[in-house]
């Protein structure tokens, strides 16, 4: 994500799939809003126009909650076709971040 980890980043969960020509990375963790802002700045993310669930996955992890993600307006890098797509959702109530990076 392009930032140094700080002590507020905890409960980190990670999954990656690089087995085909495309890839998917899922990352979930708890952190303060200041860390979210650093991630946004480091990755050039912008607030999405509406709720956007990113790339849907068939993976089921107890730490990746698609129902919560559906309710949060993400930050994203607005890539159309080339380069990796990056999404960041932040559940302010639980201080939980969900980060997805993928290619198509």
N, C-alpha and C positions, 0 to 999 in steps of 0.2 A: 504494500500500500504506500510505500515511499516515505514512511515516517519512523522515527525511533519510538520504541515502546516506552511508555511511562508507567509509573507504579499504579495508576488508576485502571490500567488494562488488565482484566482478570477473566477467568472462566472462558478460556479460548478453545474454540472447536474449529476444526479445519477438515475440508474434504477437497480433493482434486481428482480430475479425470483428464488425463493426457493421452489416452489410448488410441485416438483417431486423429484425423487432420485438424479437428477443432478441439477446444478444451473448455473446461468449466472448473471454476474454483469457488467454493463456498466457505465463508469465514463468519463465525458468530462469536461475540465477546461482550463483556460489560465494560463500560468506560464512562468518563465524564464528557460533557458536551464540548469542552475545550479540545479533547482528542478528536472528536467528530469534526470540528472546525479545521484542525490541522490536516486531517485526511482529505477533506473537501478542497482545501487550498493546494495540497501537494498533488492532487490528481485532476485539478481543473474541473471539478464537478459543479453542476448547476442544479437548482431545484427543478424537478420535472413539472410539466404543465398540469398533470393530474396523477392519480395513483397509477403506478406501473409496477407490475410484479416481476419484471425482468424476464429471464429465460426460465420457463417452467421446467421443473425436473421431476423425474419419477423416483428420485431418491427420497427416502423417509428417514429423517434423523430427529431425535427428540429435542435437539438444540436448534433446529431450523424450522421455524413456525410460519408456514405459508399463510395461515389465517391472520396472524398479526401483520405480516408484510402487506396483505391486501388492504389494510386500514391505514397504512403509513405512506405519505407522499415521499418518494425517494429523491435523492440527489443522484445525478448520472452524468456521464461524459458526452452524451449526445452524438456518438459515433453512428454514422449511417450504415456503412458497409465494411470499410477497412478498419484495421486496428481492433484491439480488444474493447468490448463493451464493459463498462464499470457501473455498478449500482451500489448505493449505500442507503440503507434504511436505518432510522434511529428511533427506538421506542423510548421516549423521554421519561415516561412513568417508571419503567424498569431499568433505565440506563443500559439498554441492550442494543447492540449494533449488529446488523446483518449486512455483509458485503459479498457481492457476487461479481466475478470477472469471467467473461467468456468470449469466445470467438465463434464465428459462423462460417 
